[in-house]
Amino acid sequence: MNKAGNFFIRLVKGVVIGIAAILPGASGGVLAVAMGVYRPVLDAVTSLFRNFTKSVRFLIPLGLGGLIGLLGTSRIVEWLMLNCRREVMWALIGMVLGGLPSLIREANERGFKKRYLLGALVGAALIGSVAIAQEFLGNGEALPFNAWTAALSGALIGLGMVIPGVSTSFIMIYLGVYDPFLAAFNRFELDMLVFAGLGALAAVVSLVALVKRLFDRRHGYAYYGALGLLAVSVVLIFPGFGRGWEIALDASLFAACFAGTFFLCRLSGEPSVAEDLLGAAKPADPGEKRPG
C-alpha cells in the first residue's frame, strides 16, 4: 500500500482509539492491540531518539486521529452520561466484553500456560485494592476535582493507553472524577487541562519502556494481568438493571455494542509493521517459547 493509504488507515485507527480513550468502559489499549498498532507504537516511542524520522512518521497520523476522536466525541459523551447513564454503561460494557476475544488471542499468542492465571489474579487484586482503598479512605464519596485529581485523571488516561485492557475511565467513574474531567475538557478549562496533560505525560514516559519490556519478555503474564484488571473494572461499574422495557433496551444495547466491537477487532492489523518501520525484531521471551 502507498504512503498516503498507510497514513489514512493509521489516521482512522487513531480516531477509533481516541474515541475509546474518552468513552467510559472502552480501552484505547485494547483497540490498539486489536488493530495491530500497539506494539509498533511502543517500539516507535521507545525508539524515538534512535529512529526519530521513522518513528514520528508512524506516530503522527495516530496522534492526529486520536485528537480528532477526543475532540469530536467529548460533548456527546458528556450529554449521554448526564441523561442516559445506565443505558450508556450497558452499551459500553458490551463494547469492552466484545474486545475480550481479541485480547485473549493476543494473550495466548505464545501459547497458554496455567500459571498465566496468576497474572490475572494480580491484576484483579490491584484494581480491587484501589476500590477498597477508595471506599475506606473516601467513605465511598467522589474525590474533589482539583489540580491533583486533574493530574490523576490524566495519569489514568495515559495508563490506559500504555497498558491494554485497562479501561481507566471505569476507575475515573468509580473515583467520581470522570464527569468533572469531561466537563473541564469540553469547557477548555486550561489550568485543569495542563495538569491533566502533565499527569498523562508523566504516566506515559515513566511506564512505556517498562511496559514494553514486560509485554515482550513476560507476554502471557502481562496480558492476563490486563484481563484481570478489566474483569474487576466491569464488576465495579455494573449499572444494575432497569424495569420493564428498559431491560430489553439495555440488552439490545449490550448485544449491539458487543457485536460491533467484536467485528471491529477482527479487522486485520499490521503484524510486521514494527520490523518494517524500525528494523527491529521483537525480542523472544526465554520463559515463554512459541508453540511448535
C-alpha positions, 0 to 999 in steps of 0.5 A: 500500500502507498504512503498516503493509504498507510497514513489514512488507515493509521489516521482512522485507527487513531480516531477509533482509539481516541474515541475509546480513550474518552468513552467510559468502559472502552480501552484505547489499549485494547483497540490498539492491540486489536488493530495491530498498532500497539506494539509498533507504537511502543517500539516507535516511542521507545525508539524515538531518539534512535529512529526519530524520522521513522518513528514520528512518521508512524506516530503522527497520523495516530496522534492526529486521529486520536485528537480528532476522536477526543475532540469530536466525541467529548460533548456527546459523551458528556450529554449521554452520561448526564441523561442516559447513564445506565443505558450508556454503561450497558452499551459500553460494557458490551463494547469492552466484553466484545474486545475480550476475544481479541485480547485473549488471542493476543494473550495466548499468542505464545501459547497458554500456560496455567500459571498465566492465571496468576497474572490475572489474579494480580491484576484483579487484586490491584484494581480491587485494592484501589476500590477498597482503598477508595471506599475506606479512605473516601467513605465511598464519596467522589474525590474533589476535582482539583489540580491533583485529581486533574493530574490523576485523571490524566495519569489514568488516561495515559495508563490506559493507553500504555497498558491494554485492557485497562479501561481507566475511565471505569476507575475515573467513574468509580473515583467520581472524577470522570464527569468533572474531567469531561466537563473541564475538557469540553469547557477548555478549562486550561489550568485543569487541562495542563495538569491533566496533560502533565499527569498523562505525560508523566504516566506515559514516559515513566511506564512505556519502556517498562511496559514494553519490556514486560509485554515482550519478555513476560507476554502471557503474564502481562496480558492476563494481568490486563484481563484481570484488571478489566474483569474487576473494572466491569464488576465495579461499574455494573449499572444494575438493571432497569424495569420493564422495557428498559431491560430489553433496551439495555440488552439490545444495547449490550448485544449491539455494542458487543457485536460491533466491537467484536467485528471491529477487532477482527479487522486485520492489523499490521503484524510486521509493521514494527520490523518494517518501520524500525528494523527491529525484531521483537525480542523472544521471551526465554520463559515463554517459547512459541508453540511448535 
